[in-house]
Amino acid sequence: MDNDFSHLSVLLNESIDGLAIQPDGIYLDATFGRGGHSRQILAALSDKGRLIAIDRDLTAIEAAKQFADDPRFSIHHRAFSELQDVAEELGLVGKINGILMDLGVSSPQLDDAERGFSFMRKGPLDMRMDTSKGMSAAEWLAVADEQDITQVIKEFGEEKFGKRIAHAIVNTRAITPITDTAQLAEIIDEAVPVKDKFKHPATRAFQGIRIYVNSELDEIKTGLKAALTTLAPKGRLAVISFHSLEDRLVKRFMREQSRGANVPHGLPIMQSEIDATKAMKTIGKATKPSPQELEVNVRARSSVLRVAEKL
């Protein structure tokens, strides 16, 4: 498979700044992708520094060979929800100085028609980030009942016409299998009665199906908790999200961890005691791409970076 699809790392400088890299520190890139963020982290590390990378996409693991000669770097074929397991295997739990998560689907995944992520390119209806395991989108759509398809498209895709789309899918598969992205996009296009002039009719439904197939929201919840456990005191967590469902989870997690114990009103307890229960503090405000970045990478338009530090 061709791995040379172009990729521009989103919020690159801002996320690296957010990590506040210590030259001799240990860092974890939980979503290696094509290595843009990893390359910047390595550039900031000394010979004593170390970078552990994780990705569940086999093409990302292949792309990591570009760093094969760097003794500071290692790559692991795992989902980022398993980052604590990786750290335990390496004896690094509580010793990681910074963790970066770049959530969602990457540009190379979208641009490769064979992966089935994009409604803009005809290809097999796969959508799995890890093609070595799990059920593809085509396989799931072939057996899921109409109510489940409706719920996935409405909840994960935030698509108000989810019921109509699900009904169209079920009617179509009764006649012919739904096996490629163009076919599914056409079904969705015909099912959506009101078009958004700024978005393709299949945008939200494809997002919802992809999130479900890859258990993306559960991955985020588990990964965030694992990151907190894995970080060293004063270690930084930098997370880049690309849609509201992702960002909402990240924002809520960081807020809850920086708030401290939820004490009933009127309970005689000192503020210092509440502060002692805080696990993190947020660093700065949410960061969005600059106009200059958007000029060269329109796909960055929905991204947002949030940074927190373990106490």
N, C-alpha and C positions, 0 to 999 in steps of 0.2 A: 504493500500500500504506500502511496506517495505521502510522505510526511512533511512536505515543503510548503504547506498552505501558510499564507502570511498571517502573522499574529502580532498585534501591538498590545503590550501589557498596559492595562488600564490603571490610572492613578499610580503610576510606577514610582515617581519620586516621592509623592505624598505618603505612600504606604511604607516605603523604606525609611523615610524620615520618622514616621510614626513608630517604627520598631526601635528607634534610638539605639542603633547597633553598637555594641561593644566589640572592638576588634578581636578580642580573644574569646568571645562568647560562643554559645551553642544555639543555633537557630533551626527552626523547622518550617519548611515551605510545604504546607499541607495540601496544596493543589498545584503541582509542578507545571502542568500544561506544556508549554514549549520552552520554559526555562527563563523567561524574561525577568521575573522577580528574583529567581535564584541567582541569575548572573549578577544582578545588582547587589544582592546580599554578599555573595562571594567577593565582589570587588571591594566591599567595606571590611572584610575580615582579614586578620593577620594570618600568618602561617599556623598559629595556634588555634585559630577559630575553626568552627565545624558547622556544616549545614547538612541536615537530614531532609530529604525530599520524599513526598508521598504522592501517588496518583493511582487511581484505579483504571485509567485508560491505558491500554497496552501501547498505543501509539506514542503516548507521553513517555512511557518507560523507554521506548526505543529512542525518542528524541534526547533523553538524558545521557545518551552515550557521548554527547558533545563534552560532558564534564568527566568522562571516564578516567582521564589522567590526573584529575585533581584529588589528592589524598584527603582533602577537607570535606569531600562531598560523597554522599551515598543516596541511593534511590530505592524505594520500597514499593512494590505493587500492592497497594492496600487502599481502601477507602479512607478518607480523612476522619471518619467517625472512629477509626481504629488507631488513631495517632497515639493514644495512651498505651495500647498494646505494643506498638513499635518502640515507644520510649522505654517501656518495661524490659523489652528484649535487649535493648542497648544499655540498660542500667541508668537511664537518664530522667526518670520521673522526678519532678521537682527541681530539675537542673537546667531546663531549657530557658534561655534568656529572651526568646521572642518567637512567636508563631504567626504565620501569615496564612490567611484563607482567602482565596479568590473564587467566590462561589459561582454556581451556574454553569452554563455551557460555554465553551471557548470558541473563538473565531475559527480555528482549524476544524473543530467538530462541525460547526455550521457549514463551512465551505466544502467539506468532503461529502459529496452526494451519497456515497456508500454508507455513511453513518446513519442517514435517515432522520436527521434532526431538523432539516429545513424544508419548508413548503415551497421554497423558491427553486429547488433543484430536485429533479426526479431521481429517486433512488429507492432501495429497499427500505421498508418501513421498520427500522430497527429501534433507534433512539437510546440504546443502552450505552452508558458511559464505559462500562466494563463488558466488552463483547464476549468474554470468556464464561460468563455466568448469567443466570436470570432469564426472564421471559421478555422477548422483544415486544415492541408496540403492536406489531401485526399479530403476534400470537395472543396477546392480551385482548385486543379488539375482537378477535375471532371467537372468544369464549365468554367474555364479560357480559353480564346482563345489562339491559338498557338503563336500569336505575343506577347501577354502579358507574357506568360510563357518564351518565348525566352528572352524578355527584363529583366525579373527578374533574370534568371539564368546568363545572361551575365553581367548585371550591379551589382547585389548584390553578385553573386558568382564568378565574374571575370572569367567566363568559356567561352573560345573562341569557343567551340562547342555547345553553347547554342541553336542555331537554330536546329541543328541535334537532340539534346536531346528533345527539345520541340516537334518536329515533331514525334519522336518515342513515346512520351507520348500520344499525341493526337491520333495516330494510334492505340495504345494499348487500350486506354480507349473506343474506338469505338467498341472493341471486348469484353473487360472485365473490370470491375472496378479496379482501382489501389488503394488498401486498406492497404498494409503493406510495411514496409521499405525494406525488402528483394526483393520484387517485383519491387519496384522503382529502387533500386540499380542495379538490373539485367538489367532493361530497359536502364539505363544510360550506364552501362558497354558495352552493345551491340551497343549503338549509338556512343560512342566515338571511333574514328578511330585510334587515336594515344594515347598510354598510357604513363603516367608519372610514371617512376619506383619508385619514392619516395612518390607518393600519389595514393590512391584508386581513380578510375575514377569518383566515385560519390561524392567525397569530396566537390568540389566547387559547384556543383548543389544543394546538400543538404544544404550547407551554404546559398546559395542564396534564396532558398525557405523558410528556417527558418527565415532569416532576414525579408523577406517580410511578412510572416504570423504574425510575432510579431511586425512589424513596428519598428524594432530595431534602424534604423538610425534616424528616426523622434523622437523616444524616447530619443536618445542621445542629439540631438539638443535642444529639449525642456528642458531636464534635466539639461544640462549645463547652460542654461540661468536662470533656476529656482535656481540653486545652487548659482550663483552670487548674485541674489537678496536676498537669504535666509541667506547667510553668514554674520557674524559680521565683522567689520573692522579688518584686520589682520587675519581673518579666513582662513584656508587652504582648498583647494580642491585637493584631490588625486584621480587620475583616472587610472585604469588598463585596457588596451585594449588588444585584442587578434588577430586582423587582421588589415590589412592596411586601410580598409574603416573606422573602428572605430577610429584608431589612427589618421588618417588624420583629422577627424572632431575635435577631442580633441586638436590636435596640432594647427589647424587653429583658434579655439576658443580662446585658451590661448594666442596665438600670437596677435590676433586682440585686445583682451582686455588689453594687456600689451603694445600696440603700441601707444595708444592715438589717438586723432582726425587725420583724413586724410586731412591735409592742403595742398592746391595747392601750387606748387613750386613758390617761389618769394613773397608769401603773407607776409606782415610785421607783424609777430607774434613771440613772444619770446618763447624759448624752454620751459620755466617754465609754460607758458600757455598751451602748448601742453601736458606737463607732467601732468597737473592738470586734463586732460580728461581721463587719464589712469585709468582703473578699477581694474587691477590686475598686479602682477609681477610674472614671472615664477621663480620657485625655483630649482636651479641646472639644470642638463641635464636629458634627458630621461634615465630611468634606466631599464636595462634588467636583467633577472635572472642570478645568478652566476652559474658557472659550478657545484658547489656543489648542488644547488637546482635542476638543470637539471638531475643530477644523480638519484635523488629520485622521480622526477616528470617531465617526458618527455613532458607532456601536457603544461608545462609552457614555452616551447621553443619559442613560438611566442609572448609572453606577453611583454608589455612595460608599464612602470609607468611614468606618468607626474604629476607634482605638481605645483600649483600656489597659490598665496596669494592675498586676496582681499585688496585693498588699502583703 
